[in-house]
Amino acid sequence: MNDDRMGAIAEYVRAHGEVRIDTLTNHFGVSRMTIHRHIERLAQQGVLRKLHGAVTAQPSSIYESLYAYRAQSEPEVKAALARAALSEITPGQAVALDDSTTATALGPLLAQAAPLSVITNSLALMQTLASVDDIALIAVGGDYAPTYNAFIGPGAEDALARLRVNVAICSASGIADGAALVQDGLVTRAKAAMLDAAERRVLLAASPKFGRIALNKLAPLSSFDAVYTDSRLADATARSLRDAGVALHIVEIS
């Protein structure tokens, strides 16, 4: 419930710009102490900026940090990208999936490509795949981060460094200057370790992420064997990426 409310607060502030604490208290029907506690966490995560008696959205709009918020964002697009990405997976392979909600959308589809070995640091994917026949689930350990509903940190990075997989499928917080970007440094390192373990690297990114800034560089787009996005991407952007050598795949969204 707390993460759900934090996601709702972040979305409310993003929609309204600068918001008074009293306004948030009245809108969400909770105490000022509760609102202040949520705001403090959101500020620590770089989502909101505290002012005197008010809050405002950070210019970088880093809402991808909140799993509850991300899980509710563009489910139809994520489902379409997941269906397209299923073509990257062949029965018998070892597949690594990151903690993104886009990769999580692949979970219910993986039985179609079984048998598989699936490596993930996403708790949501672990819960989805734990009882699926012919899926050998390898759960990446580490420090559990409720904000991402995933395991990150040195433990996760060390575990991934000992593995080798046929394909890794991940997403990013933003894409700018020809690179996939991620807001949190620990999440970036976990994703990078997953990519380093893979023979084939696949990026899934909804079109609004193109042109969006995040703090840490994950990898150049040209280093991915396939980049999937949706058909809302501007034609000029698609041409520019392909001219730069990016293996871009456009998924039609009805």
Stockholm file with secondary structure:
# STOCKHOLM 1.0

chainA/1-254         MNDDRMGAIAEYVRAHGEVRIDTLTNHFGVSRMTIHRHIERLAQQGVLRKLHGAVTAQPSSIYESLYAYRAQSEPEVKAALARAALSEITPGQAVALDDSTTATALGPLLAQAAPLSVITNSLALMQTLASVDDIALIAVGGDYAPTYNAFIGPGAEDALARLRVNVAICSASGIADGAALVQDGLVTRAKAAMLDAAERRVLLAASPKFGRIALNKLAPLSSFDAVYTDSRLADATARSLRDAGVALHIVEIS
#=GR chainA/1-254 SS CHHHHHHHHHHHHHHHSSEEHHHHHHHHTCCHHHHHHHHHHHHHTTSEEEETTEEEECTTCCGGGCHHHHHHSCHHHHHHHHHHHGGGCCTTCEEEECSCHHHHTTGGGGGGGCSEEEEECBHHHHHHHTTCTTEEEEECCSEEETTTTEEESHHHHHHHHTCCEEEEEECCSEEETTEEEESCHHHHHHHHHHHHTEEEEEEECCGGGBTCCCSEEEEEGGGSSEEEEETTSCHHHHHHHHHTTCCEEEECCC
#=GC SS_cons         CHHHHHHHHHHHHHHHSSEEHHHHHHHHTCCHHHHHHHHHHHHHTTSEEEETTEEEECTTCCGGGCHHHHHHSCHHHHHHHHHHHGGGCCTTCEEEECSCHHHHTTGGGGGGGCSEEEEECBHHHHHHHTTCTTEEEEECCSEEETTTTEEESHHHHHHHHTCCEEEEEECCSEEETTEEEESCHHHHHHHHHHHHTEEEEEEECCGGGBTCCCSEEEEEGGGSSEEEEETTSCHHHHHHHHHTTCCEEEECCC
//
